Amino acid sequence: MAGYILGIDQSTQGTKAMIFDGAGKMLGRFDLPHRQIVNEKGWVSHDPEEIFANTVKVVEGVIGKTGIDKNLIKGAGISNQRETALVWDKQTGRPLAPAIVWQCSRAAELCSRLEENGSGQMSGEECRAAVKNTTGIPMSPYFPAAKWSWILENTPGAKEKAAAGELCFGTIDTWLVYCLTGGKSYKTDYSNASRTQAFDIVNLCWSPEVCGIFGIDPKALAEVCDSDSCFGMSDFNGVLDREIPIHGVMGDSHGALFGQGCLKKGMIKTTYGTGSSIMMNIGEEPVFSTHGVVTSLAWSRNGKAEYVLEGNINYTGAVITWLKDDMKLVSSPSETEELAGLANKEDTAYLVPAFTGLGAPYWNSKAKASIVGITRTTGRAEVVKAGLECIAYQITDIVKAMGEDAKLAIGELRVDGGPTRNAYLMQFQSDMLGIPVQVPDAEELSGIGASYMAGLALGMYDEKVFETIGRSRFEPSMDEKVKDKKYAGWLDAVHSVLR
């Protein structure tokens, strides 16, 4: 079919718009960053209105950059940073407070209180069990339910407005759909809903019991829709001359899994972004983890839901940003590859990047970052090397856990995101896992996935579209004993920061 698909990827650091042609080829993209608002307590926030304004601007920008006929755009797909949470007023459409970013652990005390004292008639132990068994996710400040609850507790007048049914609760996808449709659509998709820690992933509905634990009325939450359904019509605040359907919405990691073509059980991918999401397709039946990863929904298409195991890491690409912006050890991310290659291979320094605690599979929000194993040989290059290697070590932890939970042998890892351009990191990742790592020639897999979802739903594409993405391959080459020694050193370093 002639025409174009508009893709939007709203990520932690910025917003991208992409144009795809009728064959699924990306013709161009346009990006804008948004502010990372960090206060003296280390709380991380975003301005939702800035994000929406940037979404409109990047759509206008990519149309201008590619020079396409905007009247030939058939529909749009949206991928989004997921666990970032916000609450807004139904009457005004204005946020009650800045959005709480997924990295932010300000709700840790709230979660501890629920785990210790319980909620309503439920004990702390009962609360923990209900949350984990219903949502597939252990109680954690990482997820939106706790963040929404924190906003209600700490924003003047919020509880009163919630009691009067005057508030909307959402993740970034819900916010964008709401704004882009002028408040007509208050919807989310199954992938995003499954990451809120308020959704029953077996019965596929908001859980009254779990919502009650966090003091949230499930009736106040968005309508949950198939990922390939029509979420509403938008002209993107007048950028387009007519409204087009938003026909695909997925969380960014789910979008990347879809864009990678991981449509079969046992296929696994890692997105290397600010943080990382490691995700394994486990098919149509949920598997509940006993190894520190979580169970979520991959997506729902044509009324059929599929599940994933997932592990999330707070700091992967953000480690490179820390090396550059805070430590001033490199002037650009590209320098890290050369420095790591020049570093002393026998140096024993490990960086454990627990800047805001540790995510999967450790789930310790009190852990602090540390560099351990420093010797007289440790210098600038060695610290940079440790920074890159800690990314691969963290991902190895999670892939190993998933293999044990799913009882599946993992044949390869498909990867995406900016840090995958770093050949040192990709080779080290392959060595640590002992399996091939495949790197696509396309970078924006999250946006590609949501765009392909929309294109498939609109009949523009069939599943052969996934074959248009080329890949390079890294094979493991490290001696097995050396690999085991290095990984054992990493585990020792991690346990030294756990509290």
TORVEXKOL-686067 format. One record per residue (C-alpha): residue in one letter; x, y, z. Coordinates in steps of 0.02 Angstrom, whole numbers, padded with zeros to 5 digits, always signed. Layout:
AXYZ
...
END
This chain:
M+00000+00000+00000
A+00066+00172-00043
G+00086+00292+00100
Y+00183+00317+00260
I+00179+00270+00442
L+00225+00397+00576
G+00321+00326+00723
I+00348+00413+00890
D+00470+00350+01020
Q+00453+00447+01182
S+00605+00393+01283
T+00687+00443+01446
Q+00806+00568+01369
G+00701+00637+01227
T+00568+00614+01095
K+00593+00551+00917
A+00479+00551+00767
M+00510+00435+00620
I+00436+00412+00447
F+00423+00237+00371
D+00378+00201+00191
G+00264+00065+00124
A+00404-00063+00134
G+00445-00025+00315
K+00604+00072+00277
M+00641+00221+00389
L+00656+00378+00282
G+00710+00495+00420
R+00694+00546+00603
F+00691+00704+00705
D+00737+00714+00890
L+00717+00835+01034
P+00783+00812+01212
H+00687+00861+01368
R+00747+00914+01539
Q+00803+00788+01668
I+00744+00869+01829
V+00846+00805+01976
N+00830+00883+02148
E+00945+00882+02299
K+00869+00717+02358
G+00910+00633+02193
W+00728+00624+02140
V+00709+00617+01951
S+00563+00704+01866
H+00502+00755+01693
D+00385+00894+01639
P+00239+00805+01551
E+00186+00963+01460
E+00362+00985+01390
I+00357+00804+01329
F+00190+00831+01241
A+00249+00994+01163
N+00406+00907+01101
T+00302+00765+01028
V+00209+00889+00918
K+00372+00977+00871
V+00463+00818+00817
V+00316+00765+00708
E+00324+00933+00621
G+00513+00919+00612
V+00520+00746+00532
I+00391+00793+00400
G+00494+00945+00355
K+00657+00848+00358
T+00597+00705+00246
G+00493+00815+00130
I+00354+00687+00118
D+00175+00729+00075
K+00097+00730+00248
N-00073+00690+00174
L-00005+00516+00133
I+00027+00472+00316
K-00094+00330+00352
G-00072+00309+00538
A+00044+00322+00688
G+00123+00208+00816
I+00189+00261+00986
S+00321+00181+01096
N+00356+00257+01266
Q+00463+00255+01421
R+00354+00145+01528
E+00360+00156+01717
T+00367+00346+01719
A+00204+00395+01804
L+00096+00550+01817
V-00075+00608+01877
W-00176+00745+01795
D-00339+00840+01820
K-00484+00786+01709
Q-00557+00961+01702
T-00401+01060+01661
G-00296+00925+01579
R-00148+00989+01681
P-00030+00876+01778
L-00044+00887+01968
A+00145+00871+01983
P+00296+00829+01876
A+00300+00651+01811
I+00401+00533+01921
V+00532+00449+01810
W+00551+00261+01814
Q+00727+00277+01886
C+00665+00374+02037
S+00649+00279+02202
R+00561+00414+02303
A+00419+00294+02340
A+00536+00171+02428
E+00478+00222+02601
L+00296+00202+02548
C+00331+00025+02486
S+00425-00017+02646
R+00279+00044+02749
L+00157-00066+02652
E+00272-00216+02667
E+00292-00192+02853
N+00122-00128+02909
G+00005-00186+02772
S-00144-00094+02700
G-00324-00097+02759
Q-00362-00271+02826
M-00210-00349+02741
S-00045-00380+02830
G+00120-00332+02752
E+00154-00511+02704
E-00018-00525+02624
C+00012-00364+02528
R+00178-00426+02461
A+00102-00591+02406
A-00050-00511+02325
V+00056-00390+02225
K+00180-00522+02164
N+00053-00659+02128
T-00070-00545+02038
T+00044-00430+01940
G+00198-00539+01916
I+00301-00399+01994
P+00374-00387+02170
M+00322-00231+02265
S+00444-00095+02217
P+00455+00095+02203
Y+00512+00068+02024
F+00333+00041+01961
P+00191+00167+01933
A+00069+00103+02066
A+00185+00159+02205
K+00225+00320+02112
W+00039+00362+02091
S+00013+00327+02275
W+00159+00440+02320
I+00085+00582+02217
L-00083+00562+02306
E+00002+00567+02476
N+00118+00712+02440
T+00018+00830+02328
P-00102+00950+02419
G-00283+00916+02373
A-00243+00760+02271
K-00333+00636+02383
E-00489+00744+02384
K-00488+00758+02194
A-00461+00570+02179
A-00608+00536+02294
A-00716+00649+02185
G-00663+00554+02027
E-00576+00707+01956
L-00406+00630+01917
C-00326+00529+01778
F-00182+00411+01815
G-00064+00361+01679
T+00102+00317+01606
I+00174+00421+01464
D+00079+00328+01328
T-00088+00367+01412
W-00038+00549+01433
L+00012+00568+01250
V-00144+00481+01184
Y-00252+00590+01298
C-00167+00751+01241
L-00157+00705+01057
T-00343+00665+01051
G-00394+00820+01148
G-00447+00717+01298
K-00562+00604+01197
S-00460+00445+01224
Y-00406+00388+01396
K-00322+00224+01352
T-00169+00117+01376
D-00113-00048+01300
Y-00083-00216+01383
S+00106-00200+01379
N+00107-00036+01474
A-00033-00090+01592
S+00064-00246+01640
R+00208-00138+01700
T+00107-00029+01820
Q+00104-00156+01963
A-00085-00132+01969
F-00138-00251+01829
D-00195-00432+01845
I-00091-00516+01710
V-00190-00679+01715
N-00366-00608+01711
L-00310-00459+01604
C-00391-00320+01704
W-00350-00190+01835
S-00342-00279+02002
P-00461-00206+02133
E-00362-00291+02271
V-00191-00226+02218
C-00257-00053+02174
G-00334-00048+02348
I-00166-00084+02427
F-00098+00073+02345
G-00253+00177+02379
I-00304+00191+02196
D-00479+00168+02126
P-00465+00048+01978
K-00613+00136+01897
A-00504+00291+01883
L-00375+00201+01775
A-00368+00202+01586
E-00458+00081+01471
V-00340-00061+01424
C-00336-00103+01237
D-00248-00220+01118
S-00079-00151+01067
D-00134-00147+00885
S-00304-00067+00915
C-00353+00110+00868
F-00316+00223+01016
G-00397+00376+00940
M-00380+00503+00801
S-00261+00651+00800
D-00199+00790+00686
F-00053+00818+00806
N-00112+00990+00859
G-00138+01048+00681
V+00028+00986+00610
L-00074+00874+00494
D-00217+00935+00386
R-00326+00790+00439
E-00337+00668+00583
I-00251+00499+00570
P-00273+00345+00680
I-00150+00306+00820
H-00152+00120+00781
G-00014+00047+00887
V+00047+00083+01063
M+00179-00014+01160
G+00303+00015+01298
D+00475+00047+01226
S+00549-00122+01273
H+00399-00215+01205
G+00413-00113+01047
A+00596-00164+01032
L+00552-00348+01059
F+00423-00334+00921
G+00538-00234+00807
Q+00673-00366+00831
G+00553-00496+00765
C+00555-00594+00928
L+00383-00667+00894
K+00421-00846+00946
K+00437-00924+01118
G+00616-00921+01184
M+00675-00773+01081
I+00760-00639+01185
K+00819-00460+01163
T+00904-00325+01263
T+00876-00139+01240
Y+01028-00037+01291
G+00961+00134+01334
T+00979+00245+01486
G+00937+00086+01578
S+00909-00085+01501
S+00764-00202+01478
I+00801-00385+01446
M+00647-00472+01381
M+00608-00652+01333
N+00453-00706+01237
I+00376-00850+01337
G+00218-00874+01232
E+00035-00876+01279
E+00053-00942+01458
P+00133-00843+01600
V+00286-00911+01692
F+00310-00837+01865
S+00492-00808+01908
T+00584-00873+02060
H+00749-00795+02007
G+00719-00608+02025
V+00646-00563+01856
V+00464-00520+01825
T+00322-00580+01717
S+00234-00457+01604
L+00133-00453+01445
A+00228-00436+01282
W+00078-00364+01189
S-00096-00414+01136
R-00135-00427+00951
N-00301-00475+00875
G-00368-00512+01047
K-00227-00633+01092
A-00106-00591+01232
E+00074-00654+01241
Y+00188-00651+01392
V+00369-00610+01429
L+00496-00629+01567
E+00584-00464+01595
G+00725-00394+01697
N+00759-00208+01713
I+00922-00121+01752
N+00926+00060+01809
Y+01098+00109+01744
T+01174+00044+01582
G+01190+00180+01450
A+01176+00303+01594
V+01343+00235+01657
I+01425+00302+01499
T+01338+00469+01528
W+01406+00468+01707
L+01583+00433+01644
K+01568+00579+01523
D+01466+00713+01613
D+01504+00683+01796
M+01675+00602+01802
K+01742+00692+01645
L+01839+00534+01598
V+01785+00544+01416
S+01723+00686+01307
S+01606+00576+01203
P+01532+00401+01219
S+01632+00343+01069
E+01795+00364+01167
T+01748+00225+01287
E+01777+00088+01159
E+01957+00139+01123
L+01999+00169+01306
A+01929+00001+01360
G+02034-00083+01228
L+02191+00004+01292
A+02157-00038+01475
N+02257-00166+01572
K+02166-00331+01541
E+02222-00398+01710
D+02152-00252+01809
T+02024-00310+01937
A+01918-00153+01958
Y+01728-00177+01952
L+01601-00037+01946
V+01433-00079+02026
P+01318+00061+01963
A+01190+00060+02104
F+01165+00249+02093
T+00980+00229+02133
G+00987+00052+02202
L+00992-00109+02103
G+00851-00176+01995
A+00831-00354+01935
P+00878-00483+01989
Y+00930-00407+02157
W+00790-00280+02190
N+00883-00184+02322
S+00837+00001+02326
K+00960+00036+02468
A+01117-00023+02379
K+01246+00112+02342
A+01361+00125+02192
S+01540+00071+02217
I+01705+00039+02128
V+01788-00113+02205
G+01947-00209+02170
I+02052-00056+02132
T+02241-00087+02124
R+02390+00021+02081
T+02361-00022+01897
T+02187+00055+01899
G+02182+00219+01803
R+02067+00314+01686
A+02060+00178+01553
E+02027+00042+01681
V+01883+00136+01761
V+01806+00165+01588
K+01829-00021+01550
A+01743-00065+01715
G+01601+00052+01668
L+01572-00036+01502
E+01592-00209+01574
C+01467-00179+01714
I+01334-00157+01580
A+01368-00331+01510
Y+01382-00409+01682
Q+01212-00344+01735
I+01131-00410+01577
T+01215-00578+01600
D+01139-00591+01774
I+00965-00573+01702
V+00985-00685+01549
K+01047-00824+01662
A+00897-00800+01778
M+00775-00806+01632
G+00848-00966+01563
E+00823-01050+01732
D+00645-00985+01753
A+00586-01029+01577
K+00687-01190+01570
L+00742-01142+01396
A+00912-01144+01314
I+00948-00972+01244
G+01027-00979+01073
E+01063-00796+01039
L+01035-00622+01106
R+00963-00486+00993
V+01011-00312+01049
D+00970-00131+01010
G+01004+00044+01073
G+01146+00170+01060
P+01278+00074+01162
T+01266-00073+01040
R+01378+00028+00923
N+01519-00004+01048
A+01610-00157+00980
Y+01706-00185+01143
L+01543-00195+01241
M+01458-00310+01116
Q+01605-00430+01109
F+01617-00432+01299
Q+01430-00465+01309
S+01444-00613+01191
D+01592-00679+01292
M+01503-00666+01459
L+01345-00753+01396
G+01435-00880+01288
I+01310-00855+01146
P+01305-00749+00987
V+01247-00568+00999
Q+01156-00497+00848
V+01158-00309+00818
P+01033-00239+00692
D+01084-00109+00565
A+00934-00007+00623
E+00949+00088+00787
E+00773+00137+00837
L+00696-00033+00870
S+00568+00032+00996
G+00497+00155+00871
I+00512+00028+00731
G+00412-00099+00832
A+00269+00021+00868
S+00269+00081+00687
Y+00268-00096+00619
M+00126-00138+00739
A+00027+00008+00668
G+00071-00036+00488
L+00019-00218+00513
A-00146-00164+00592
L-00181-00047+00447
G-00140-00179+00317
M+00013-00086+00251
Y+00135-00223+00304
D+00142-00410+00326
E+00266-00501+00438
K+00397-00505+00299
V+00431-00325+00350
F+00544-00390+00490
E+00662-00462+00359
T+00708-00288+00299
I+00821-00266+00452
G+01002-00323+00426
R+01113-00384+00569
S+01295-00400+00618
R+01351-00540+00734
F+01473-00558+00879
E+01530-00733+00928
P+01600-00783+01098
S+01790-00800+01098
M+01847-00784+01279
D+01927-00932+01367
E+01798-01016+01478
K+01905-01010+01636
V+01942-00825+01611
K+01758-00790+01585
D+01708-00884+01742
K+01840-00794+01846
K+01783-00623+01784
Y+01600-00661+01816
A+01635-00728+01990
G+01726-00565+02028
W+01573-00469+01972
L+01459-00569+02088
D+01576-00534+02234
A+01574-00348+02193
V+01383-00343+02186
H+01363-00432+02353
S+01482-00309+02433
V+01356-00167+02405
L+01196-00259+02451
R+01121-00205+02617
END
